[in-house]
Amino acid sequence: MFTLSAIAPLIRDIDKIVGNTSVVGVDNAMPLDDANESSIVWVKNYDTFAIEQIKLTRAKTIICMEGTELSEQLLREKCFILTNNPKYLFSIIVARLFQKDEPSYHHSTAVIDTNAIIGVNVTIGAYAVVSNCVIGQNSKIGPHCVIYDNVKIGENVKICASSVIGGEGFGYSKNESGCLTKFPHIGGVLIEDDVEIGSNCSIDRGALGDTIIRRGTKIDNLVHIAHNVVVGEDSLIIANSVLGGSCVIGSGSWIAPSACIKNQITVGNDVVVGMGAVVNKNIPNGETWIGNPAISIDEYKKRRQK
């Protein structure tokens, strides 16, 4: 059971605690509807609906938006942590209180090249294949993953089961008779610190230079990233997305499920690409594009009004 003394050090200076602090006794984290009195929960908004959720949940410890209008009765009954980002703060607190770090290990069935450079506290799962590559400290390679030669993986990287990093890209040239010849792929893959890659992903090595995944980016399951793609920092690439060869994704962007980015396209910083969108034109910074072929949401609204 965690009391306020255990939770308080995890709360940022910009956040504050109000209400009845004596009721704090947390031993689980649950959704609002399933919570009990010893749960910690979070509420997304600060509108009337949020207030109703707060009233109905049995949880006594609630993370909610700064500006939520809490009645005197609620403040007597429950303890509230007020913040401008409830989901983020909830994630930090729950991770520290309830997620336990597993000891690192190299599974006996993993195949590891003797020339591989592997940092401390690295986990390599069952039947993984690790070739002549570099893996930074505190990283985790899931079962059945394949990490090819000339791959550099940073620190605190997580790669989930059955993903393939550094495989040969899909590139061919034709001769005068139309016969296909494989274009050489002699580049590598660079994955910077704090990247997470889901299961069954494929990230191809570069043809000549490197395919690069910048710091903090998170990649969902079943994503394909082709040769020489560059993905900026803190972007989200969601399930079943396809990034064509040599495309560039800016920092802080969101590529929604089943989106397809054509090869050699540049997507700017802080861009949202909608679900199932097919992008065949460059996207400027800060815009939202949807549809097939993808257009800006502003252009889409204009066309709808005609």
C-alpha positions in Angstrom: 0.0 0.0 0.0 1.5 3.4 -1.1 0.7 6.4 1.0 1.0 10.1 -0.1 4.6 10.1 1.2 5.5 7.6 -1.6 3.6 9.4 -4.3 4.5 13.0 -3.5 8.2 12.8 -4.7 6.9 11.7 -8.1 4.7 14.8 -8.5 6.2 17.7 -10.5 6.6 21.2 -9.0 4.0 22.5 -11.5 1.4 20.1 -10.1 -0.4 20.3 -6.8 -2.3 18.2 -4.3 -5.7 19.2 -2.9 -8.5 17.6 -1.0 -8.4 15.0 1.8 -4.8 13.6 1.8 -5.6 11.2 4.7 -7.6 8.9 2.4 -4.6 8.1 0.2 -3.8 4.5 0.3 -2.9 3.1 -3.2 -2.3 -0.5 -4.1 -3.5 -0.6 -7.7 -4.1 1.4 -10.9 -7.4 0.9 -12.6 -9.8 2.5 -15.1 -12.4 4.8 -13.5 -15.3 2.3 -13.8 -13.3 -0.6 -12.3 -11.6 1.2 -9.6 -11.9 0.6 -5.9 -11.1 2.8 -2.9 -7.4 2.0 -3.0 -7.0 2.6 -6.8 -5.2 5.6 -8.4 -7.0 6.8 -11.5 -6.8 9.7 -14.0 -9.5 11.8 -15.6 -8.9 13.4 -19.0 -11.0 16.5 -19.1 -12.3 19.1 -16.7 -15.8 19.5 -18.0 -19.2 18.4 -16.6 -18.7 14.9 -17.8 -15.3 14.7 -16.0 -17.0 15.8 -12.7 -19.6 13.1 -13.1 -16.8 10.5 -13.6 -15.1 11.7 -10.5 -18.3 11.4 -8.5 -19.1 7.9 -9.7 -15.6 6.3 -9.4 -14.9 4.6 -6.1 -11.3 5.7 -6.3 -10.1 8.0 -3.5 -6.9 9.2 -5.3 -7.5 10.9 -8.6 -5.3 12.7 -11.0 -7.2 15.3 -12.9 -6.9 18.5 -15.0 -5.9 21.8 -13.4 -9.1 23.9 -13.4 -11.5 21.1 -12.6 -14.3 22.6 -10.4 -14.3 20.4 -7.4 -17.0 20.8 -4.8 -16.4 21.1 -1.1 -17.9 17.6 -0.7 -15.5 16.0 -3.2 -12.6 17.7 -1.6 -13.6 16.2 1.8 -14.1 12.8 0.3 -11.1 12.4 -2.0 -7.6 13.5 -2.8 -6.8 15.1 -6.1 -3.6 15.7 -7.9 -4.1 18.6 -10.2 -2.0 18.8 -13.4 -2.1 20.1 -17.0 -1.3 16.6 -18.3 -3.1 13.9 -16.3 -2.2 11.0 -18.6 1.5 11.8 -18.5 1.6 12.2 -14.7 -0.5 9.0 -14.2 2.0 7.1 -16.5 5.0 8.3 -14.4 3.5 7.4 -11.1 2.1 4.0 -12.1 5.4 3.1 -13.8 7.4 3.9 -10.6 5.0 2.3 -8.2 3.8 -0.8 -10.0 6.2 -1.8 -12.8 9.1 -3.9 -11.6 12.3 -4.1 -13.6 13.2 -7.6 -14.6 16.8 -8.6 -14.3 18.6 -8.6 -17.7 19.6 -11.9 -19.3 20.8 -13.5 -22.5 18.6 -16.4 -23.2 20.4 -19.7 -23.7 18.7 -20.2 -27.2 19.8 -16.7 -28.5 22.5 -16.7 -31.2 24.9 -13.9 -30.5 27.9 -13.0 -32.8 31.2 -13.0 -31.0 31.9 -9.6 -32.6 28.7 -8.0 -31.3 29.3 -5.1 -28.8 26.6 -5.4 -26.1 26.3 -3.0 -23.2 25.6 -3.7 -19.6 22.1 -4.7 -18.5 21.0 -5.8 -21.9 18.3 -8.5 -22.3 18.3 -10.7 -25.4 15.3 -13.0 -25.6 14.8 -16.6 -26.6 15.8 -17.5 -30.2 16.9 -14.0 -31.0 19.7 -13.6 -33.5 22.2 -10.8 -32.9 24.8 -10.3 -35.6 27.8 -8.0 -35.7 26.1 -5.0 -34.3 26.1 -2.6 -31.3 23.5 -2.6 -28.5 23.6 0.1 -25.9 23.1 -0.4 -22.1 19.7 -1.2 -20.6 18.2 -2.2 -24.0 15.9 -5.1 -24.5 15.8 -7.4 -27.5 12.7 -9.5 -27.6 12.3 -13.2 -28.5 12.8 -14.2 -32.1 14.1 -10.8 -33.1 16.8 -10.6 -35.8 19.4 -7.9 -35.6 21.6 -7.9 -38.7 25.2 -6.6 -39.2 25.9 -2.9 -39.1 23.1 -2.0 -36.8 23.7 0.5 -33.9 21.1 0.4 -31.2 21.3 3.1 -28.5 20.6 3.0 -24.7 17.2 2.2 -23.2 15.8 0.8 -26.5 13.1 -1.8 -26.5 12.5 -4.0 -29.5 9.6 -6.5 -29.1 9.2 -10.0 -30.3 9.9 -11.1 -33.9 11.0 -7.7 -35.3 13.8 -7.6 -37.9 16.3 -4.7 -37.8 18.7 -4.2 -40.7 17.4 -6.6 -43.3 18.0 -6.0 -46.9 15.8 -3.3 -48.5 13.6 -3.7 -51.6 15.4 -2.0 -54.5 16.1 -3.1 -58.0 17.3 -1.8 -61.3 16.5 -3.0 -64.8 18.9 -3.7 -67.7 18.1 -3.1 -71.4 16.2 -6.4 -71.6 14.0 -5.6 -68.6 15.7 -8.1 -66.3 15.8 -7.0 -62.6 19.1 -6.7 -60.7 19.2 -6.2 -56.9 20.5 -2.7 -56.0 23.2 -3.2 -53.3 22.2 -2.4 -49.8 25.4 -1.9 -47.9 24.3 0.7 -45.4 23.1 0.2 -41.8 20.5 1.1 -39.3 21.0 3.7 -36.5 18.4 3.5 -33.6 19.0 6.2 -31.0 18.3 6.2 -27.3 14.9 5.6 -25.8 13.3 4.3 -28.9 10.6 1.6 -28.6 9.7 -0.8 -31.5 6.8 -3.1 -31.4 6.5 -6.7 -32.5 6.7 -8.0 -36.1 8.2 -4.7 -37.4 10.7 -4.6 -40.2 13.3 -1.8 -40.4 15.5 -2.2 -43.5 19.1 -1.1 -43.7 20.1 1.7 -45.9 21.2 1.2 -49.5 24.3 3.3 -49.1 23.8 5.5 -46.1 21.8 4.5 -42.9 18.2 4.2 -42.0 17.8 6.4 -38.9 15.3 6.3 -36.0 15.9 9.3 -33.8 15.7 9.5 -30.0 12.5 8.9 -28.2 10.4 7.7 -31.2 7.9 5.0 -30.6 6.9 2.5 -33.3 3.9 0.3 -33.0 3.4 -3.4 -34.1 3.5 -4.4 -37.7 5.2 -1.3 -39.1 7.5 -1.4 -42.2 10.2 1.1 -42.5 12.1 0.9 -45.8 15.8 1.7 -46.6 17.2 5.1 -45.9 14.1 6.4 -44.0 14.8 9.1 -41.4 12.3 9.4 -38.5 12.8 12.4 -36.2 12.7 12.6 -32.5 9.6 11.7 -30.4 7.4 10.7 -33.3 4.7 8.0 -33.1 4.5 5.5 -36.0 1.3 3.5 -35.4 0.4 -0.1 -36.4 0.4 -1.3 -40.0 2.0 1.9 -41.3 4.4 1.8 -44.3 7.2 4.3 -44.8 8.6 4.2 -48.3 12.3 4.3 -49.1 14.2 7.6 -48.3 11.2 9.4 -46.9 11.8 11.7 -44.0 9.4 12.1 -41.0 9.9 15.1 -38.8 10.1 15.3 -35.0 6.9 15.1 -32.9 4.8 13.7 -35.8 2.0 11.2 -35.6 1.6 8.6 -38.4 -1.8 6.9 -37.8 -2.7 3.2 -38.4 -2.4 1.9 -41.9 -1.0 5.1 -43.3 1.4 4.8 -46.3 4.1 7.4 -47.0 5.4 7.3 -50.6 9.2 7.0 -51.1 11.2 10.2 -51.0 8.4 12.2 -49.4 9.2 14.6 -46.6 6.7 14.9 -43.7 7.4 18.0 -41.5 7.6 18.4 -37.7 4.5 18.1 -35.6 2.4 16.6 -38.4 -0.6 14.4 -38.1 -1.2 11.8 -40.9 -4.6 10.3 -40.6 -5.7 6.7 -40.5 -5.2 4.9 -43.8 -3.9 8.1 -45.5 -1.8 7.7 -48.7 0.8 10.5 -48.7 2.3 11.3 -52.1 3.2 15.0 -51.5 5.5 16.7 -49.0 3.7 17.9 -45.9 4.7 21.2 -44.2 5.3 21.5 -40.5 2.3 21.4 -38.2 -0.4 20.3 -40.7 -2.9 17.4 -40.6 -3.4 15.4 -43.7 -6.1 12.8 -44.4 -7.4 10.6 -47.2 -6.3 8.8 -50.4 -4.5 10.6 -51.9 -3.9 12.6 -48.7 -4.7 16.3 -48.6 -4.6 18.8 -45.8 -7.6 18.7 -43.5 -8.3 22.4 -44.4 -8.4 21.6 -48.1 -10.7 18.6 -47.3 -13.1 20.9 -45.4 -13.1 23.4 -48.3 -14.0 20.6 -50.8 -16.8 19.4 -48.5 -18.4 22.8 -48.5 -18.6 23.0 -52.3 
